[in-house]
Amino acid sequence: MSDVLARREHALTPDETAELIRAKVGDAAVLGTTVEYGTFTLHVANEHFADVARACRDERVLAYDFFDCLFGVDARDEGFDVVAVLYSTSTGNRVALRTRCPGGRETPTCPTLTDIYRGANWHERETWDMFGIEFPGHPALEPRIFTIETFEGWPLRKDFPLASRVVKPWPGVKEPAELDEDGNVIERQPQLGDAPGPYELDKAMAEQAKLANPQAAVDPATPEGEEVEDALGTEAEQASDSGAVLAGDAEHELEQHEDVRSEARERAEEKRKAAAEARARKAAERAGEGAEDGEVAAAAGGAVEPGEDQFPEEATSEARPDGTESWGNESDAPPVGGDSDAPGVPDEGDIGNAGEPSAPGDEATDAQPTGGEQGDAASTGETSNAPASAEDSPATPVAPGEHMPGDERTDGGDADAPHQGSGPSDDLDEREPGPDDGEERS
Amino acid sequence: MSASDLSAREISHPATAPGENLNLEIVGDGAFTTADMTLSVGPAHPATHGVLRVVLEMDGERVKSAHPVIGYMHRGFEKLAEHRDFRQSMALVNRHDWLSGMSNEIGLVLTVERMLEMEVPERAQWIRMLCAEYNRILNHLLFVGSYGLELGAITPMFYATRERERIQYLLEAATGGRLHYTYNQPGGVKIDLPKGFLQQSVELIPDLRKRIQDLEDLLLGNEIFMARTKGVGPLPPDVALSFGVSGPTLQATGIPEDVRVTEPYLKYDEVEVPVPVGENGDSWDRFYCLLGRMKASMYIIEQIHDRIPSGPVNVKLPKMVKAPEGSTYVRVENPLGSLGYWLESDGGRTPWRLKMRTASFSNVQSLPYLLEGTLVPDAISVLGSVFFVVGDVDR
């Protein structure tokens, strides 16, 4: 591994990378670098896009061998950007090569990376399918990879409307962008009249229902509805329990029941009417004096009032920043104190045989396989660098035949016979909530 | 690929092709005139796990070339995400790979949180890890079961389904969902774990260990299974990297690449993450890595049991979640490989661009390479062992 220079400890910084690329490809190739939110972006001149990618792959100290992805981004009036994300398994670095396609919004083109990375093939087909960006030199952009062959337009361009927003008008707020800072609805142009949408339909149906049903329909889930049932139930019970009914006098009993039922119904009816009136009054107050019945109904139906909070503050009221309160989940915490094993420190004896799982970052032992010898890599000509191997990766590789940490916790038994399990699984439904201190492992 | 310099590659017949052991000569071009046949596997073939179509051009039993046809499940998630705010997008991302909803959600919330520079409570991070690892086992169990099914072993599917049921019961208790959890939100998780969850989780792991050992005993050393998978569809590491293959398929080639180790997120830097690696990159190694990843997940879950602190599980969100202007790229280790989200924001409430770099898309792209020169039964063995979800390919 001595000739593999690129290793984690000598991974280049973004500035060094840009400098190296400038030296190898030319000063004009790199337009600038940005590091935002932990993402290193190298802005590349479009005509040097492929050259820079090739340098990234072939330079021994860069060794970007893993092709992560390639995609387009709509850059408004200036056309389209293409971003290719590369990753190095040996240095652990990641770079995003970003380039502005010439040709504006009409004929955007970008050099292809298919000669450099096999994976670029489908990603470029996807980018062409979604944005219409041509990649001269690509083996076959057609047929369209995601959409159907006869599809017209480039779906991910910003000027391509989302079909479900065009087909029919939708009541209320349909885009999050239609709310202002405080969650109020930004007034839209009245488009509802263009075609009868669900809102108009609802109003029409409500009118029809009112005509067909002079009584206001009662939702059984409303408190009034429950009261009706309650009243019926209790009265009926009292009637049967009253003891005045002789055995066998079924007719009398029935009559009595009927009486009780109708009485209860009348009472419930009165209550409901009163409630309905009160509601209508409230709604009328809200809707204003000259409001029609239909609108009153609509207002009472829970339409979103301007100014109403779309995201109530109470939604996350459980999370209070002061740590003084009890969270109710203390019982889930590991047992504290009185235990030789400090919480948070895995017991060495528990983990396994001495020295078996090495901590991340440790040097791997000889027994572990060395994937991707550089001899193979060099002969195939894919990259001039060896990909990450056991020696330079922080991972703890476990090759076939070796023990996975934690394996030894399996009960031994007859290794040849397939294990029959430990009987039928307990039904979790019926299990009582466990004791609070039950988190200790055996 | 014909125009590129990458196509210069010899067709290497697998060493253990049936017939070679019997000293039979497989007659190809030139011996007598045969017409090439085109066989369309899919779009609704059990071996393709969804609506993937693979067109095989064949010379007798030998696959001359394979052309995956994708796009049957394209639902335009990247476009839809541009019309939803960050909390609404959570319901989108747990659907593109429907077997790894938890990892997908974590990928998106990490992206948003990084742009908002939001502090996430410790407990929420541990809960996310716990759920993600259970989700990983769920995902892998399905593939272990179905891969056995494709090779003619029916029992593993039943075993796997039984274990999945118990884990799903646990996750359902915590999140309310069996497949689409929508459990994460920027700043934490929706709600704390229910009482008794950790208790049941602690009790579940030893059982799970035994039963995954059963699955391993059933398949990994099985003579028939080994004959079908050893040496079938080998993938060299440099080719895998060039394709952008990740997850168990990449680990099988011998590269110990795992985002949880190389770019730790959440609290993965505080636990030990064992990474199974293969030797030849063949179907058997891919399957070995899948099983090994389940064991690694159980080992991680046991560490989480010891470490999970108490405290709040989310932070109070502002009325509007608005990512500041800029762009970032976050990778997480999905069950099927590395998942990346490129989030570009113009400062508004919806993403300007949300690129979903999904593991299956890149993995499936390597199929033409893997299938070239195999026999038809081996093609099924390869198709099943390059683990992918079609919704994740098409998005």
Interface residues (C-beta under 8 A of the other chain):
Chain A: E36 Y37 G38 T39 T41 D65 F66 F67 D68 C69 F71 V73 D74 V83 V85 T89 G92 R94 A96 T114 D115 Y117 R118 G119 N121 W122 M130 G137 P139 R144 I145 F146 T147 I148 P155 L156 F160 L162 R165 E175 P176 A177 L179 E181 D182 G183 D309 Q310 F311 E313 A315 T316 S317 E318 A319 R320 P321 G323 W327 G328 N329 E330 S331 D332 A333 P334 P343 G344 P346 I351 P357 A359 P360 Q368 P369 T370 G371 G372 D376 A377 T380 E382 T383 P387 A388 S389 A390 S393 P394 A395 T396 P397 V398 A399 P400 M404 P405 G406 D407 R409 T410 D411 P418 H419 Q420 G421 S422 S425 L428 R431 P433 G434 P435 G438 E439 R441
Chain B: M1 S2 A3 S4 D5 L6 I70 G71 H74 G76 E78 K79 L80 E82 H83 R84 D85 Q88 R114 M115 P121 R123 R162 R166 Y169 L170 G188 I191 D192 L193 K195 G196 F197 L198 Q199 Q200 V202 P206 D207 R209 K210 R211 Q213 D214 D217 L218 P236 P237 D238 V239 L241 S242 F243 G244 V245 S246 T253 G254 I255 P256 E257 D258 V261 T262 E263 D269 E272 V273 P274 V275 P276 V277 G278 E279 D285 Y288 G292 K295 A296 M298 Y299 E302 Q303 H305 D306 R307 I308 P309 S310 G311 P312 V313 N314 V315 K316 L317 K319 M320 G326 S327 T328 Y329 R331 S338 G340 W342 E344 G348 R349 T350 W352 R353 K355 R357 F361 S362 Q365 S366 Y369 D394 R395
